[in-house]
Amino acid sequence: MRLTVSAHDDTRKLIVLAVDDELAGLDELSHGLQNNPHIHRVFQASDASDALRLFSHDDPELAARRANGLPTVDAVFADIDMPGLSGMEMSRVIAAMNPSPVLVFVTGHAEEAVNAFDLGAVDYVLKPFQQDRLDRSVARVREKLATVAGPPAGQGGSEPVKNDDEVIPVELAGTTKLIPRSSVRWVEAQGDYARLFTTEGSHLVRIPLAQLEERWEKAGFVRIHRSFLVALPLITEMRMGQGGYQVVIGNEEKVLPVSRRHTRALKDRIVGSGRGG
């Protein structure tokens, strides 16, 4: 394990861990992180076992962070395909830590994106990457850390503000685009896939509608039909149409059918949300 590379001498900036079993990949990732002005130190590990050992390392700066209730490092930038313990398995261990660092995956394997975001990763960078792409990841890490930190003491209550806006990775011509859940208006089932309808268009993802229903229920999404999941706050009208009830979504007046089995539950949700229709 190459323990640490010094970068910008400012302890208010980020301390991060780069993990990659390929020396060239580790050097490239570390060099890119060092070039970012918001990075203070970059620790390096050539496999998952070495990476996990860092979380009990006696480095004075890391020990001080742990003593103050902070995660050992602010973020982990990890490859996925590594011998022994994979990057995904390592990240499950890291995600279970309390407090835990922010996770970013830097890999050549696009197919693991859904699993990565299930672990709470804030970004998924495909190799080969450019400096500006890595800089955007660092920006997302900083945004996540600022959100978790919440408002100063005495402002906005004692509870920290949590960023619960899940992102869904979508593959577009070899590029992974992140779609925030908050931009999704409704979802339509298409076999084992689901099509997300946003204000900008639609995106096909390999996630069954039933899985999204379970994951997004607490975020205000409601099943109205075997084929449709809708953001409840965007329902502007529920009315009787040909063949049964329908709902109107937002200002674009998109009309979707409501099945009989979901009608009562939907009415109860609408009434419970304090709206009539």
Phi and psi in degrees as GROMACS dihedral restraints (atoms count N, CA, C in turn):
[ dihedral_restraints ]
;  ai    aj    ak    al  type     phi  dphi    fc
    3     4     5     6     1   -86.9    20    10
    4     5     6     7     1   109.9    20    10
    6     7     8     9     1   -67.3    20    10
    7     8     9    10     1   -49.4    20    10
    9    10    11    12     1  -154.0    20    10
   10    11    12    13     1   148.5    20    10
   12    13    14    15     1  -122.2    20    10
   13    14    15    16     1   125.0    20    10
   15    16    17    18     1   -75.3    20    10
   16    17    18    19     1   142.1    20    10
   18    19    20    21     1  -126.9    20    10
   19    20    21    22     1  -120.7    20    10
   21    22    23    24     1   -80.9    20    10
   22    23    24    25     1   129.0    20    10
   24    25    26    27     1   -82.4    20    10
   25    26    27    28     1    78.6    20    10
   27    28    29    30     1  -155.9    20    10
   28    29    30    31     1   107.0    20    10
   30    31    32    33     1   -71.1    20    10
   31    32    33    34     1    -9.3    20    10
   33    34    35    36     1   -79.0    20    10
   34    35    36    37     1   -12.0    20    10
   36    37    38    39     1   -89.8    20    10
   37    38    39    40     1   180.0    20    10
   39    40    41    42     1   -81.9    20    10
   40    41    42    43     1   144.0    20    10
   42    43    44    45     1  -107.8    20    10
   43    44    45    46     1   124.2    20    10
   45    46    47    48     1  -130.1    20    10
   46    47    48    49     1   162.7    20    10
   48    49    50    51     1  -120.3    20    10
   49    50    51    52     1   126.8    20    10
   51    52    53    54     1  -105.0    20    10
   52    53    54    55     1   130.9    20    10
   54    55    56    57     1  -128.9    20    10
   55    56    57    58     1   120.4    20    10
   57    58    59    60     1  -161.1    20    10
   58    59    60    61     1   132.1    20    10
   60    61    62    63     1   -79.0    20    10
   61    62    63    64     1   -15.0    20    10
   63    64    65    66     1   -93.2    20    10
   64    65    66    67     1   123.8    20    10
   66    67    68    69     1   -58.1    20    10
   67    68    69    70     1   -42.5    20    10
   69    70    71    72     1   -64.3    20    10
   70    71    72    73     1   -41.2    20    10
   72    73    74    75     1   -65.8    20    10
   73    74    75    76     1   -39.8    20    10
   75    76    77    78     1   -65.3    20    10
   76    77    78    79     1   -42.1    20    10
   78    79    80    81     1   -63.7    20    10
   79    80    81    82     1   -42.6    20    10
   81    82    83    84     1   -65.2    20    10
   82    83    84    85     1   -43.5    20    10
   84    85    86    87     1   -65.3    20    10
   85    86    87    88     1   -45.4    20    10
   87    88    89    90     1   -63.4    20    10
   88    89    90    91     1   -42.3    20    10
   90    91    92    93     1   -62.5    20    10
   91    92    93    94     1   -42.5    20    10
   93    94    95    96     1   -64.0    20    10
   94    95    96    97     1   -39.4    20    10
   96    97    98    99     1   -67.6    20    10
   97    98    99   100     1   -40.7    20    10
   99   100   101   102     1   -60.6    20    10
  100   101   102   103     1   -32.4    20    10
  102   103   104   105     1   -74.4    20    10
  103   104   105   106     1   -11.7    20    10
  105   106   107   108     1   -83.1    20    10
  106   107   108   109     1   128.5    20    10
  108   109   110   111     1   -68.1    20    10
  109   110   111   112     1   -10.9    20    10
  111   112   113   114     1   -94.3    20    10
  112   113   114   115     1     3.2    20    10
  114   115   116   117     1  -100.2    20    10
  115   116   117   118     1   129.9    20    10
  117   118   119   120     1   -93.1    20    10
  118   119   120   121     1   -49.3    20    10
  120   121   122   123     1  -141.4    20    10
  121   122   123   124     1   147.3    20    10
  123   124   125   126     1  -122.6    20    10
  124   125   126   127     1   115.2    20    10
  126   127   128   129     1   -91.3    20    10
  127   128   129   130     1   150.5    20    10
  129   130   131   132     1  -125.6    20    10
  130   131   132   133     1   142.8    20    10
  132   133   134   135     1  -140.5    20    10
  133   134   135   136     1   138.6    20    10
  135   136   137   138     1   -94.0    20    10
  136   137   138   139     1    -2.1    20    10
  138   139   140   141     1  -159.6    20    10
  139   140   141   142     1   173.1    20    10
  141   142   143   144     1   -66.3    20    10
  142   143   144   145     1   -37.3    20    10
  144   145   146   147     1   -63.1    20    10
  145   146   147   148     1   -44.8    20    10
  147   148   149   150     1   -62.4    20    10
  148   149   150   151     1   -38.7    20    10
  150   151   152   153     1   -62.3    20    10
  151   152   153   154     1   -44.0    20    10
  153   154   155   156     1   -68.8    20    10
  154   155   156   157     1   -29.0    20    10
  156   157   158   159     1   -65.2    20    10
  157   158   159   160     1   -25.6    20    10
  159   160   161   162     1   -62.2    20    10
  160   161   162   163     1   -28.0    20    10
  162   163   164   165     1   -75.2    20    10
  163   164   165   166     1    -4.0    20    10
  165   166   167   168     1  -125.4    20    10
  166   167   168   169     1    14.1    20    10
  168   169   170   171     1   -70.1    20    10
  169   170   171   172     1   149.4    20    10
  171   172   173   174     1   -91.9    20    10
  172   173   174   175     1    17.2    20    10
  174   175   176   177     1   -52.5    20    10
  175   176   177   178     1   129.4    20    10
  177   178   179   180     1   -56.7    20    10
  178   179   180   181     1   -41.5    20    10
  180   181   182   183     1   -68.0    20    10
  181   182   183   184     1   -40.0    20    10
  183   184   185   186     1   -69.4    20    10
  184   185   186   187     1   -39.8    20    10
  186   187   188   189     1   -62.5    20    10
  187   188   189   190     1   -38.3    20    10
  189   190   191   192     1   -65.4    20    10
  190   191   192   193     1   -38.6    20    10
  192   193   194   195     1   -62.4    20    10
  193   194   195   196     1   -45.6    20    10
  195   196   197   198     1   -62.5    20    10
  196   197   198   199     1   -38.9    20    10
  198   199   200   201     1   -64.9    20    10
  199   200   201   202     1   -27.9    20    10
  201   202   203   204     1   -93.7    20    10
  202   203   204   205     1    11.6    20    10
  204   205   206   207     1    78.3    20    10
  205   206   207   208     1    17.6    20    10
  207   208   209   210     1   -98.3    20    10
  208   209   210   211     1   156.7    20    10
  210   211   212   213     1   -64.0    20    10
  211   212   213   214     1   152.8    20    10
  213   214   215   216     1   -56.4    20    10
  214   215   216   217     1   -43.0    20    10
  216   217   218   219     1  -129.0    20    10
  217   218   219   220     1   157.7    20    10
  219   220   221   222     1   -73.2    20    10
  220   221   222   223     1   -35.2    20    10
  222   223   224   225     1  -152.5    20    10
  223   224   225   226     1   152.8    20    10
  225   226   227   228     1  -119.2    20    10
  226   227   228   229     1   123.4    20    10
  228   229   230   231     1  -105.4    20    10
  229   230   231   232     1   108.1    20    10
  231   232   233   234     1  -126.5    20    10
  232   233   234   235     1   141.8    20    10
  234   235   236   237     1   -75.4    20    10
  235   236   237   238     1   165.0    20    10
  237   238   239   240     1  -103.8    20    10
  238   239   240   241     1   -49.1    20    10
  240   241   242   243     1   -83.9    20    10
  241   242   243   244     1    95.1    20    10
  243   244   245   246     1  -133.7    20    10
  244   245   246   247     1   150.2    20    10
  246   247   248   249     1   -67.5    20    10
  247   248   249   250     1   153.8    20    10
  249   250   251   252     1    73.5    20    10
  250   251   252   253     1  -127.1    20    10
  252   253   254   255     1   -71.5    20    10
  253   254   255   256     1   121.6    20    10
  255   256   257   258     1   -73.8    20    10
  256   257   258   259     1   165.9    20    10
  258   259   260   261     1   -61.9    20    10
  259   260   261   262     1   -34.5    20    10
  261   262   263   264     1   -68.9    20    10
  262   263   264   265     1   -42.4    20    10
  264   265   266   267     1   -64.9    20    10
  265   266   267   268     1   -42.0    20    10
  267   268   269   270     1   -60.0    20    10
  268   269   270   271     1   -41.6    20    10
  270   271   272   273     1   -68.8    20    10
  271   272   273   274     1   -30.5    20    10
  273   274   275   276     1   -64.1    20    10
  274   275   276   277     1   -37.4    20    10
  276   277   278   279     1   -66.0    20    10
  277   278   279   280     1   -46.2    20    10
  279   280   281   282     1   -65.3    20    10
  280   281   282   283     1   -40.5    20    10
  282   283   284   285     1   -64.4    20    10
  283   284   285   286     1   -25.3    20    10
  285   286   287   288     1   -82.5    20    10
  286   287   288   289     1    -7.5    20    10
  288   289   290   291     1   -70.4    20    10
  289   290   291   292     1   152.9    20    10
  291   292   293   294     1  -136.5    20    10
  292   293   294   295     1   107.5    20    10
  294   295   296   297     1   -79.5    20    10
  295   296   297   298     1   158.2    20    10
  297   298   299   300     1  -115.5    20    10
  298   299   300   301     1   149.0    20    10
  300   301   302   303     1   -74.3    20    10
  301   302   303   304     1   165.0    20    10
  303   304   305   306     1   -75.0    20    10
  304   305   306   307     1   141.9    20    10
  306   307   308   309     1  -106.1    20    10
  307   308   309   310     1   135.1    20    10
  309   310   311   312     1  -134.4    20    10
  310   311   312   313     1   132.3    20    10
  312   313   314   315     1  -102.5    20    10
  313   314   315   316     1   134.5    20    10
  315   316   317   318     1  -125.2    20    10
  316   317   318   319     1   105.2    20    10
  318   319   320   321     1  -153.3    20    10
  319   320   321   322     1   166.0    20    10
  321   322   323   324     1   -98.4    20    10
  322   323   324   325     1     7.8    20    10
  324   325   326   327     1  -112.3    20    10
  325   326   327   328     1    98.3    20    10
  327   328   329   330     1   -69.5    20    10
  328   329   330   331     1   -23.2    20    10
  330   331   332   333     1   -70.8    20    10
  331   332   333   334     1   -12.9    20    10
  333   334   335   336     1   -92.6    20    10
  334   335   336   337     1     6.9    20    10
  336   337   338   339     1   -60.5    20    10
  337   338   339   340     1   -43.9    20    10
  339   340   341   342     1   -61.1    20    10
  340   341   342   343     1   -45.1    20    10
  342   343   344   345     1   -62.7    20    10
  343   344   345   346     1   -36.1    20    10
  345   346   347   348     1   -62.9    20    10
  346   347   348   349     1   -45.2    20    10
  348   349   350   351     1   -74.6    20    10
  349   350   351   352     1   -24.5    20    10
  351   352   353   354     1   -62.3    20    10
  352   353   354   355     1   -29.8    20    10
  354   355   356   357     1   -81.1    20    10
  355   356   357   358     1    -4.5    20    10
  357   358   359   360     1    93.1    20    10
  358   359   360   361     1    13.9    20    10
  360   361   362   363     1   -61.2    20    10
  361   362   363   364     1   143.4    20    10
  363   364   365   366     1   -91.7    20    10
  364   365   366   367     1   -12.7    20    10
  366   367   368   369     1  -159.9    20    10
  367   368   369   370     1   160.3    20    10
  369   370   371   372     1  -140.0    20    10
  370   371   372   373     1   101.1    20    10
  372   373   374   375     1   -99.4    20    10
  373   374   375   376     1   124.5    20    10
  375   376   377   378     1   -90.3    20    10
  376   377   378   379     1   136.1    20    10
  378   379   380   381     1   -80.7    20    10
  379   380   381   382     1   148.7    20    10
  381   382   383   384     1   -76.7    20    10
  382   383   384   385     1   148.3    20    10
  384   385   386   387     1  -120.2    20    10
  385   386   387   388     1   158.6    20    10
  387   388   389   390     1  -101.7    20    10
  388   389   390   391     1   164.1    20    10
  390   391   392   393     1   -58.4    20    10
  391   392   393   394     1   -40.5    20    10
  393   394   395   396     1   -66.0    20    10
  394   395   396   397     1   -30.3    20    10
  396   397   398   399     1   -68.7    20    10
  397   398   399   400     1   -41.6    20    10
  399   400   401   402     1   -67.2    20    10
  400   401   402   403     1   -37.1    20    10
  402   403   404   405     1   -61.5    20    10
  403   404   405   406     1   -36.8    20    10
  405   406   407   408     1   -66.2    20    10
  406   407   408   409     1   -34.2    20    10
  408   409   410   411     1   -65.8    20    10
  409   410   411   412     1   -42.8    20    10
  411   412   413   414     1   -61.3    20    10
  412   413   414   415     1   -38.6    20    10
  414   415   416   417     1   -62.8    20    10
  415   416   417   418     1   -39.2    20    10
  417   418   419   420     1   -67.8    20    10
  418   419   420   421     1   -36.6    20    10
  420   421   422   423     1   -61.7    20    10
  421   422   423   424     1   -46.1    20    10
  423   424   425   426     1   -63.6    20    10
  424   425   426   427     1   -39.1    20    10
  426   427   428   429     1   -64.1    20    10
  427   428   429   430     1   -42.1    20    10
  429   430   431   432     1   -63.6    20    10
  430   431   432   433     1   -44.7    20    10
  432   433   434   435     1   -64.0    20    10
  433   434   435   436     1   -38.7    20    10
  435   436   437   438     1   -65.7    20    10
  436   437   438   439     1   -36.7    20    10
  438   439   440   441     1   -69.2    20    10
  439   440   441   442     1   -44.0    20    10
  441   442   443   444     1   -64.8    20    10
  442   443   444   445     1   -35.9    20    10
  444   445   446   447     1   -65.2    20    10
  445   446   447   448     1   -32.7    20    10
  447   448   449   450     1    74.7    20    10
  448   449   450   451     1  -175.3    20    10
  450   451   452   453     1   -74.1    20    10
  451   452   453   454     1   161.0    20    10
  453   454   455   456     1   -58.3    20    10
  454   455   456   457     1   157.9    20    10
  456   457   458   459     1   -55.6    20    10
  457   458   459   460     1   135.2    20    10
  459   460   461   462     1    87.5    20    10
  460   461   462   463     1    -2.3    20    10
  462   463   464   465     1  -122.7    20    10
  463   464   465   466     1   114.6    20    10
  465   466   467   468     1    82.3    20    10
  466   467   468   469     1    18.8    20    10
  468   469   470   471     1    89.2    20    10
  469   470   471   472     1   177.0    20    10
  471   472   473   474     1   -91.5    20    10
  472   473   474   475     1   -15.3    20    10
  474   475   476   477     1   -81.2    20    10
  475   476   477   478     1   133.5    20    10
  477   478   479   480     1   -68.0    20    10
  478   479   480   481     1   149.6    20    10
  480   481   482   483     1   -80.5    20    10
  481   482   483   484     1   129.0    20    10
  483   484   485   486     1  -107.9    20    10
  484   485   486   487     1   141.2    20    10
  486   487   488   489     1   -94.0    20    10
  487   488   489   490     1    97.8    20    10
  489   490   491   492     1   -99.8    20    10
  490   491   492   493     1    12.5    20    10
  492   493   494   495     1   -83.2    20    10
  493   494   495   496     1    93.8    20    10
  495   496   497   498     1   -62.8    20    10
  496   497   498   499     1   148.8    20    10
  498   499   500   501     1  -114.6    20    10
  499   500   501   502     1   145.5    20    10
  501   502   503   504     1  -114.0    20    10
  502   503   504   505     1   123.3    20    10
  504   505   506   507     1   -77.6    20    10
  505   506   507   508     1   132.6    20    10
  507   508   509   510     1  -126.0    20    10
  508   509   510   511     1   130.4    20    10
  510   511   512   513     1   -89.0    20    10
  511   512   513   514     1   121.7    20    10
  513   514   515   516     1  -130.2    20    10
  514   515   516   517     1   105.2    20    10
  516   517   518   519     1    52.3    20    10
  517   518   519   520     1    45.8    20    10
  519   520   521   522     1    83.4    20    10
  520   521   522   523     1     1.8    20    10
  522   523   524   525     1  -113.7    20    10
  523   524   525   526     1   135.7    20    10
  525   526   527   528     1   -90.7    20    10
  526   527   528   529     1   114.5    20    10
  528   529   530   531     1  -102.7    20    10
  529   530   531   532     1   138.7    20    10
  531   532   533   534     1   -98.8    20    10
  532   533   534   535     1   122.2    20    10
  534   535   536   537     1  -105.4    20    10
  535   536   537   538     1   113.4    20    10
  537   538   539   540     1   -66.3    20    10
  538   539   540   541     1   140.2    20    10
  540   541   542   543     1   -58.6    20    10
  541   542   543   544     1   -34.1    20    10
  543   544   545   546     1   -63.9    20    10
  544   545   546   547     1   -18.3    20    10
  546   547   548   549     1   -89.3    20    10
  547   548   549   550     1    -7.3    20    10
  549   550   551   552     1   -83.4    20    10
  550   551   552   553     1   128.1    20    10
  552   553   554   555     1   -96.2    20    10
  553   554   555   556     1   -44.8    20    10
  555   556   557   558     1  -153.2    20    10
  556   557   558   559     1   165.4    20    10
  558   559   560   561     1  -129.7    20    10
  559   560   561   562     1   137.5    20    10
  561   562   563   564     1  -118.2    20    10
  562   563   564   565     1   131.6    20    10
  564   565   566   567     1   -71.8    20    10
  565   566   567   568     1   137.4    20    10
  567   568   569   570     1  -139.0    20    10
  568   569   570   571     1    79.6    20    10
  570   571   572   573     1    67.5    20    10
  571   572   573   574     1  -130.1    20    10
  573   574   575   576     1   -81.6    20    10
  574   575   576   577     1     2.6    20    10
  576   577   578   579     1  -108.7    20    10
  577   578   579   580     1   171.5    20    10
  579   580   581   582     1  -138.6    20    10
  580   581   582   583     1   142.2    20    10
  582   583   584   585     1  -105.9    20    10
  583   584   585   586     1   121.3    20    10
  585   586   587   588     1   -90.7    20    10
  586   587   588   589     1   126.5    20    10
  588   589   590   591     1  -104.7    20    10
  589   590   591   592     1   119.0    20    10
  591   592   593   594     1  -118.4    20    10
  592   593   594   595     1  -179.6    20    10
  594   595   596   597     1   -67.2    20    10
  595   596   597   598     1   -18.8    20    10
  597   598   599   600     1  -100.8    20    10
  598   599   600   601     1   -10.2    20    10
  600   601   602   603     1   150.0    20    10
  601   602   603   604     1  -154.2    20    10
  603   604   605   606     1  -129.8    20    10
  604   605   606   607     1   153.9    20    10
  606   607   608   609     1  -141.4    20    10
  607   608   609   610     1   130.7    20    10
  609   610   611   612     1   -91.9    20    10
  610   611   612   613     1   127.1    20    10
  612   613   614   615     1  -127.5    20    10
  613   614   615   616     1   149.7    20    10
  615   616   617   618     1   -88.7    20    10
  616   617   618   619     1    67.9    20    10
  618   619   620   621     1  -138.8    20    10
  619   620   621   622     1   123.6    20    10
  621   622   623   624     1   -63.2    20    10
  622   623   624   625     1   148.0    20    10
  624   625   626   627     1   -59.8    20    10
  625   626   627   628     1   -36.8    20    10
  627   628   629   630     1   -61.7    20    10
  628   629   630   631     1   -36.0    20    10
  630   631   632   633     1   -68.7    20    10
  631   632   633   634     1   -42.1    20    10
  633   634   635   636     1   -65.2    20    10
  634   635   636   637     1   -38.3    20    10
  636   637   638   639     1   -57.9    20    10
  637   638   639   640     1   -45.5    20    10
  639   640   641   642     1   -66.9    20    10
  640   641   642   643     1   -42.3    20    10
  642   643   644   645     1   -72.3    20    10
  643   644   645   646     1   -30.6    20    10
  645   646   647   648     1  -106.1    20    10
  646   647   648   649     1     4.4    20    10
  648   649   650   651     1   -58.1    20    10
  649   650   651   652     1   -46.4    20    10
  651   652   653   654     1   -71.2    20    10
  652   653   654   655     1   -13.0    20    10
  654   655   656   657     1   -91.7    20    10
  655   656   657   658     1     6.2    20    10
  657   658   659   660     1    95.9    20    10
  658   659   660   661     1    13.6    20    10
  660   661   662   663     1   -92.9    20    10
  661   662   663   664     1   139.0    20    10
  663   664   665   666     1  -131.3    20    10
  664   665   666   667     1   140.1    20    10
  666   667   668   669     1   -80.0    20    10
  667   668   669   670     1   124.8    20    10
  669   670   671   672     1  -112.8    20    10
  670   671   672   673     1   -10.7    20    10
  672   673   674   675     1  -165.3    20    10
  673   674   675   676     1   159.4    20    10
  675   676   677   678     1   -61.0    20    10
  676   677   678   679     1   -20.4    20    10
  678   679   680   681     1  -107.1    20    10
  679   680   681   682     1    -3.2    20    10
  681   682   683   684     1  -136.3    20    10
  682   683   684   685     1   137.5    20    10
  684   685   686   687     1  -124.5    20    10
  685   686   687   688     1   132.7    20    10
  687   688   689   690     1  -129.4    20    10
  688   689   690   691     1   145.1    20    10
  690   691   692   693     1   -73.4    20    10
  691   692   693   694     1   110.1    20    10
  693   694   695   696     1   -53.7    20    10
  694   695   696   697     1   -42.9    20    10
  696   697   698   699     1   -62.5    20    10
  697   698   699   700     1   -17.6    20    10
  699   700   701   702     1   -91.1    20    10
  700   701   702   703     1    -4.3    20    10
  702   703   704   705     1   -75.1    20    10
  703   704   705   706     1   117.0    20    10
  705   706   707   708     1   -99.7    20    10
  706   707   708   709     1   -14.1    20    10
  708   709   710   711     1  -161.9    20    10
  709   710   711   712     1   142.8    20    10
  711   712   713   714     1  -125.8    20    10
  712   713   714   715     1   123.6    20    10
  714   715   716   717     1  -143.6    20    10
  715   716   717   718     1   162.0    20    10
  717   718   719   720     1   -84.2    20    10
  718   719   720   721     1   128.2    20    10
  720   721   722   723     1  -126.4    20    10
  721   722   723   724     1  -168.5    20    10
  723   724   725   726     1   -67.8    20    10
  724   725   726   727     1   120.5    20    10
  726   727   728   729     1    89.0    20    10
  727   728   729   730     1    -1.8    20    10
  729   730   731   732     1   142.1    20    10
  730   731   732   733     1  -167.2    20    10
  732   733   734   735     1   -75.4    20    10
  733   734   735   736     1   154.7    20    10
  735   736   737   738     1  -136.6    20    10
  736   737   738   739     1   158.6    20    10
  738   739   740   741     1  -121.1    20    10
  739   740   741   742     1   150.9    20    10
  741   742   743   744     1  -108.1    20    10
  742   743   744   745     1   131.7    20    10
  744   745   746   747     1  -106.6    20    10
  745   746   747   748     1   116.5    20    10
  747   748   749   750     1    59.8    20    10
  748   749   750   751     1  -167.6    20    10
  750   751   752   753     1   -73.7    20    10
  751   752   753   754     1   -20.0    20    10
  753   754   755   756     1   -78.6    20    10
  754   755   756   757     1    -3.1    20    10
  756   757   758   759     1    55.6    20    10
  757   758   759   760     1    41.3    20    10
  759   760   761   762     1   -70.8    20    10
  760   761   762   763     1   127.4    20    10
  762   763   764   765     1  -105.7    20    10
  763   764   765   766     1   128.1    20    10
  765   766   767   768     1  -125.7    20    10
  766   767   768   769     1   147.0    20    10
  768   769   770   771     1   -78.1    20    10
  769   770   771   772     1   150.1    20    10
  771   772   773   774     1  -114.8    20    10
  772   773   774   775     1   124.1    20    10
  774   775   776   777     1   -76.6    20    10
  775   776   777   778     1   158.6    20    10
  777   778   779   780     1   -58.9    20    10
  778   779   780   781     1   -40.7    20    10
  780   781   782   783     1   -67.7    20    10
  781   782   783   784     1   -21.2    20    10
  783   784   785   786     1  -103.1    20    10
  784   785   786   787     1    -4.4    20    10
  786   787   788   789     1   -63.1    20    10
  787   788   789   790     1   -51.1    20    10
  789   790   791   792     1   -61.5    20    10
  790   791   792   793     1   -45.4    20    10
  792   793   794   795     1   -63.1    20    10
  793   794   795   796     1   -38.5    20    10
  795   796   797   798     1   -67.2    20    10
  796   797   798   799     1   -43.0    20    10
  798   799   800   801     1   -58.3    20    10
  799   800   801   802     1   -43.6    20    10
  801   802   803   804     1   -63.1    20    10
  802   803   804   805     1   -39.5    20    10
  804   805   806   807     1   -66.2    20    10
  805   806   807   808     1   -41.4    20    10
  807   808   809   810     1   -65.9    20    10
  808   809   810   811     1   -44.3    20    10
  810   811   812   813     1   -64.0    20    10
  811   812   813   814     1   -40.7    20    10
  813   814   815   816     1   -65.0    20    10
  814   815   816   817     1   -26.2    20    10
  816   817   818   819     1   -83.3    20    10
  817   818   819   820     1    -0.5    20    10
  819   820   821   822     1    86.4    20    10
  820   821   822   823     1    20.6    20    10
  822   823   824   825     1  -120.7    20    10
  823   824   825   826     1   148.7    20    10
  825   826   827   828     1  -102.8    20    10
  826   827   828   829     1   174.0    20    10
